C-alpha cells in the first residue's frame, strides 16, 4: 500500500512540477504583454490560479501495475498490485461501453490550467513500473477501444526480462500513448537524502 501511495505521489509530483514551470512561463508572458505596445497579437493564455484549478471537476485517473493471473493464495502485495488479464479486459470494455474517452496528461493540464475542453466522460489510464505485460496485454486491450494510456517507466528496468523493451516503449509512443518518468530505479521518494 505504501508503494501505491508513493507511486501516486511521484505521478502527482511530476505533473505538478510541470504545472509550476508552465505557470511561471505564462505569468512572464502576461507581464511582457502589459509592458509592450500590443500589436496584432494572438490573445495570451492566462493560467488559472491554484484555487480555480482545485475548484474544477476532477478527472478519474486509473493506476495499473502488473497484469497477470494469480492464485487465491497469492500474497497481499500481489493482490494489491496485480489485475488479472480477463479483469483488465472487462474493465476496459466497461469503460468503453459507458462512453468514457481516455485522455493524456497534456489534455488534463490544458483543462485544469487553461479551461480547454475535454472529451465527454474523460479518464486517464496509467501504468507504473515498466512491466512487459503492460504492452502485450495492456496496450493490446486498450487498442480495441481506441484508448491511449500513460506509461510511467523506471529507466533502469528497460530491456530487462519481464520489463518493457526500448522498442516497445517507442512503439507505445509512436501509437499516441504517453511515456512518462517513474524515476530511474524506483527509490522510495521519502527516503531521498543529500544529492538524491
Ligand atoms: Zn512504482
Boltz pocket constraint, residues with backbone or C-beta under 6 A from the ligand:
constraints:
  - pocket:
      binder: B
      contacts: [[A, 3], [A, 7], [A, 128], [A, 129], [A, 182], [A, 186]]
      max_distance: 6.0
